[in-house]
Amino acid sequence: MLETISGVVIAVGLIFLTVILNKYFTTKLIAAAILVAIAFIYVGFALKDNSIPFILLEISMAIIFFFLAIVGYTKRNALLGYGIILHGVWDIFHHNGWFVSTDIPVYWPVFCLTIDLIYGVYLLYIFKKLPAWV
């Protein structure tokens, strides 16, 4: 339960940070940078005592999220929100080693899923209100 509460607090803080930073950077640039950063966190986890196949899987997924961020930034803003939500699904695949057995902290999948869902839905809401080029 603590990981969910922490995730909500962090997500709300991330939304406020996005609003504040929006004075200097576009929301889509912030969202693209976050999507790339969160994707590569799992590569870091994978490099710690995991097998080569799991390291390659995490690198492959990070690259997919990287390209999703690029396409979302350049073509369809909503893909950034969907990409962050999809990353939340990737988090759950790590929960108790359901589909991916990369060694990560026990609390991490639920914590990260909470953040990803809240922030992703926020972005979808924002991008629906903004013109496609913003």
C-alpha atoms as a printed R data frame, in Angstrom:
    type eleno elety resid chain resno      x       y       z
1   ATOM     1    CA   MET     A     1  0.000   0.000   0.000
2   ATOM     2    CA   LEU     A     2  2.871   2.357   0.777
3   ATOM     3    CA   GLU     A     3  4.219   2.018  -2.774
4   ATOM     4    CA   THR     A     4  0.828   3.068  -4.172
5   ATOM     5    CA   ILE     A     5  0.559   6.100  -1.897
6   ATOM     6    CA   SER     A     6  4.153   7.056  -2.703
7   ATOM     7    CA   GLY     A     7  3.413   6.666  -6.413
8   ATOM     8    CA   VAL     A     8  0.403   8.984  -6.179
9   ATOM     9    CA   VAL     A     9  2.450  11.615  -4.331
10  ATOM    10    CA   ILE     A    10  5.290  11.403  -6.866
11  ATOM    11    CA   ALA     A    11  2.851  11.527  -9.816
12  ATOM    12    CA   VAL     A    12  1.148  14.645  -8.474
13  ATOM    13    CA   GLY     A    13  4.570  16.202  -7.904
14  ATOM    14    CA   LEU     A    14  5.547  15.284 -11.459
15  ATOM    15    CA   ILE     A    15  2.410  16.956 -12.796
16  ATOM    16    CA   PHE     A    16  3.183  20.134 -10.830
17  ATOM    17    CA   LEU     A    17  6.787  20.018 -12.032
18  ATOM    18    CA   THR     A    18  5.573  19.691 -15.626
19  ATOM    19    CA   VAL     A    19  3.312  22.726 -15.187
20  ATOM    20    CA   ILE     A    20  6.172  24.750 -13.691
21  ATOM    21    CA   LEU     A    21  8.708  23.677 -16.323
22  ATOM    22    CA   ASN     A    22  6.179  24.406 -19.059
23  ATOM    23    CA   LYS     A    23  7.358  28.033 -18.821
24  ATOM    24    CA   TYR     A    24 10.714  26.904 -20.255
25  ATOM    25    CA   PHE     A    25  9.985  23.686 -22.171
26  ATOM    26    CA   THR     A    26  6.964  22.314 -24.004
27  ATOM    27    CA   THR     A    27  4.906  19.654 -22.264
28  ATOM    28    CA   LYS     A    28  5.624  17.225 -25.077
29  ATOM    29    CA   LEU     A    29  9.395  17.695 -24.651
30  ATOM    30    CA   ILE     A    30  9.110  17.045 -20.916
31  ATOM    31    CA   ALA     A    31  6.932  13.965 -21.525
32  ATOM    32    CA   ALA     A    32  9.307  12.605 -24.184
33  ATOM    33    CA   ALA     A    33 12.300  13.043 -21.879
34  ATOM    34    CA   ILE     A    34 10.459  11.301 -19.031
35  ATOM    35    CA   LEU     A    35  9.398   8.404 -21.277
36  ATOM    36    CA   VAL     A    36 12.986   7.839 -22.403
37  ATOM    37    CA   ALA     A    37 14.357   8.137 -18.868
38  ATOM    38    CA   ILE     A    38 11.906   5.710 -17.286
39  ATOM    39    CA   ALA     A    39 12.488   3.173 -20.059
40  ATOM    40    CA   PHE     A    40 16.214   3.070 -19.417
41  ATOM    41    CA   ILE     A    41 15.826   2.616 -15.647
42  ATOM    42    CA   TYR     A    42 15.143  -1.076 -16.260
43  ATOM    43    CA   VAL     A    43 18.382  -1.372 -18.221
44  ATOM    44    CA   GLY     A    44 20.160  -0.271 -15.059
45  ATOM    45    CA   PHE     A    45 18.293  -2.885 -13.026
46  ATOM    46    CA   ALA     A    46 19.108  -5.532 -15.638
47  ATOM    47    CA   LEU     A    47 22.845  -4.836 -15.467
48  ATOM    48    CA   LYS     A    48 22.869  -5.914 -11.817
49  ATOM    49    CA   ASP     A    49 23.303  -9.700 -11.601
50  ATOM    50    CA   ASN     A    50 20.967 -10.630 -14.463
51  ATOM    51    CA   SER     A    51 21.508 -12.938 -17.413
52  ATOM    52    CA   ILE     A    52 22.399 -11.653 -20.884
53  ATOM    53    CA   PRO     A    53 18.939 -12.498 -22.304
54  ATOM    54    CA   PHE     A    54 17.230 -10.309 -19.664
55  ATOM    55    CA   ILE     A    55 19.707  -7.497 -20.262
56  ATOM    56    CA   LEU     A    56 19.007  -7.677 -24.001
57  ATOM    57    CA   LEU     A    57 15.254  -7.781 -23.386
58  ATOM    58    CA   GLU     A    58 15.401  -4.655 -21.221
59  ATOM    59    CA   ILE     A    59 17.609  -2.853 -23.753
60  ATOM    60    CA   SER     A    60 15.213  -3.823 -26.563
61  ATOM    61    CA   MET     A    61 12.212  -2.506 -24.652
62  ATOM    62    CA   ALA     A    62 14.050   0.712 -23.789
63  ATOM    63    CA   ILE     A    63 14.787   1.242 -27.474
64  ATOM    64    CA   ILE     A    64 11.126   0.661 -28.344
65  ATOM    65    CA   PHE     A    65 10.069   3.259 -25.758
66  ATOM    66    CA   PHE     A    66 12.785   5.591 -27.084
67  ATOM    67    CA   PHE     A    67 11.342   5.419 -30.611
68  ATOM    68    CA   LEU     A    68  7.823   5.778 -29.238
69  ATOM    69    CA   ALA     A    69  8.978   8.994 -27.538
70  ATOM    70    CA   ILE     A    70 10.471  10.289 -30.783
71  ATOM    71    CA   VAL     A    71  7.330   9.538 -32.798
72  ATOM    72    CA   GLY     A    72  5.166  10.984 -30.025
73  ATOM    73    CA   TYR     A    73  7.247  14.137 -29.919
74  ATOM    74    CA   THR     A    74  7.397  14.650 -33.678
75  ATOM    75    CA   LYS     A    75  4.080  13.281 -34.957
76  ATOM    76    CA   ARG     A    76  1.369  12.444 -32.400
77  ATOM    77    CA   ASN     A    77  1.554  13.958 -28.926
78  ATOM    78    CA   ALA     A    78 -0.912  11.457 -27.502
79  ATOM    79    CA   LEU     A    79  1.607   8.663 -28.124
80  ATOM    80    CA   LEU     A    80  3.640  10.114 -25.260
81  ATOM    81    CA   GLY     A    81  0.756   9.579 -22.835
82  ATOM    82    CA   TYR     A    82  0.059   6.126 -24.237
83  ATOM    83    CA   GLY     A    83  3.768   5.293 -24.097
84  ATOM    84    CA   ILE     A    84  3.975   6.183 -20.423
85  ATOM    85    CA   ILE     A    85  0.863   4.116 -19.691
86  ATOM    86    CA   LEU     A    86  2.339   1.238 -21.721
87  ATOM    87    CA   HIS     A    87  5.465   1.533 -19.604
88  ATOM    88    CA   GLY     A    88  3.189   0.967 -16.593
89  ATOM    89    CA   VAL     A    89  2.065  -2.283 -18.198
90  ATOM    90    CA   TRP     A    90  5.735  -3.195 -18.674
91  ATOM    91    CA   ASP     A    91  6.192  -2.516 -14.938
92  ATOM    92    CA   ILE     A    92  3.502  -5.043 -14.083
93  ATOM    93    CA   PHE     A    93  5.173  -7.673 -16.291
94  ATOM    94    CA   HIS     A    94  8.045  -7.446 -13.798
95  ATOM    95    CA   HIS     A    95  5.797  -7.900 -10.743
96  ATOM    96    CA   ASN     A    96  6.778 -11.154  -9.025
97  ATOM    97    CA   GLY     A    97  8.579 -12.155 -12.231
98  ATOM    98    CA   TRP     A    98  5.313 -12.806 -14.102
99  ATOM    99    CA   PHE     A    99  6.767 -12.438 -17.597
100 ATOM   100    CA   VAL     A   100 10.132 -10.817 -16.980
101 ATOM   101    CA   SER     A   101 12.457 -11.947 -14.213
102 ATOM   102    CA   THR     A   102 14.850  -9.007 -14.111
103 ATOM   103    CA   ASP     A   103 15.981  -8.490 -10.534
104 ATOM   104    CA   ILE     A   104 14.248  -5.305  -9.344
105 ATOM   105    CA   PRO     A   105 13.115  -4.079  -5.920
106 ATOM   106    CA   VAL     A   106  9.881  -5.756  -4.806
107 ATOM   107    CA   TYR     A   107  8.009  -2.471  -4.417
108 ATOM   108    CA   TRP     A   108  9.063  -1.055  -7.805
109 ATOM   109    CA   PRO     A   109  6.403  -2.401 -10.254
110 ATOM   110    CA   VAL     A   110  3.393  -1.139  -8.280
111 ATOM   111    CA   PHE     A   111  5.112   2.146  -7.404
112 ATOM   112    CA   CYS     A   112  6.074   2.829 -11.007
113 ATOM   113    CA   LEU     A   113  2.730   1.638 -12.422
114 ATOM   114    CA   THR     A   114  0.919   4.115 -10.178
115 ATOM   115    CA   ILE     A   115  3.059   6.993 -11.403
116 ATOM   116    CA   ASP     A   116  2.819   5.922 -15.044
117 ATOM   117    CA   LEU     A   117 -0.964   5.596 -15.033
118 ATOM   118    CA   ILE     A   118 -1.601   8.941 -13.334
119 ATOM   119    CA   TYR     A   119  0.956  10.868 -15.384
120 ATOM   120    CA   GLY     A   120 -0.022   9.140 -18.640
121 ATOM   121    CA   VAL     A   121 -3.718   9.945 -18.181
122 ATOM   122    CA   TYR     A   122 -2.784  13.538 -17.311
123 ATOM   123    CA   LEU     A   123 -0.805  13.809 -20.553
124 ATOM   124    CA   LEU     A   124 -3.645  12.357 -22.606
125 ATOM   125    CA   TYR     A   125 -5.965  14.946 -21.071
126 ATOM   126    CA   ILE     A   126 -3.519  17.791 -21.770
127 ATOM   127    CA   PHE     A   127 -2.743  16.702 -25.314
128 ATOM   128    CA   LYS     A   128 -6.426  16.355 -26.116
129 ATOM   129    CA   LYS     A   129 -6.882  20.020 -25.172
130 ATOM   130    CA   LEU     A   130 -3.815  21.273 -27.073
131 ATOM   131    CA   PRO     A   131 -3.363  21.502 -30.825
132 ATOM   132    CA   ALA     A   132 -1.446  18.522 -32.268
133 ATOM   133    CA   TRP     A   133  1.684  20.612 -32.960
134 ATOM   134    CA   VAL     A   134  2.164  21.838 -29.358
